[in-house]
């Protein structure tokens, strides 16, 4: 994995980020898009971490922050 400094913050982040928009277990947002269950979220977050990804997009605009909770629990 390649890493870069995020602006002038001093934070070192992976050049690939992981988008967690679909992590809502289907209970918010557009059902055909937002449907990742907790077990699946655990698996893909684990794979991302194993690959060296440390930059996770969990914007609170994504289905009432459910994705943030699921990512944190993974």
Secondary structure, DSSP 4 states (H G I P E B T S, - for coil): --EEE-TTS--EEESS-EE-TT-STTSSS-TTTS---HHHHHHHHHHHHHTT---EE--TTSGGGHHHHHHHH-
